[in-house]
Amino acid sequence: MTNGERMKKEPTYHDLKEKPVQSVIRQYMKATGLTQDKFAEALNESLINTNVSRVSVSNWLNGKYEPETDLLLILIVVYSGWQKRFAVDCLSAKLPEVFESGIIKLPRAE
């Protein structure tokens, strides 16, 4: 097979410059116009014993960490606005195989 005939390989998760969850976070930060600090505050607004900090948001944006699944599930239950949509989008980006299979269906964001 010559170079021109080689099949192009689909990019894998590790080939992507930015992870899907990072992309979701960037989109919501841009859409809300919030700084990292204000974004964290907005996620903490109605929560008890949960502390999303500016450093957490920064680590998510840099790909060092992703939001914990349990936090995203809490956000889905507690919020009805953009925070819920954010959590639904992050969860589906973080675990696409679970949701694409139809085993679990995410609630519709309001």
Buried (B, 14 or more C-beta within 10 A) or exposed (E): EEEEEEEEEEEEEEEEEEBBBBBBBEEBBEEBEBEBEBBBBBBBEEBEEBEBBBEBBBBBBEBEEBBEEEBBEBBBEBBEEBBBBBBBBBBBBBBEEEBEEEEEEBEEBE
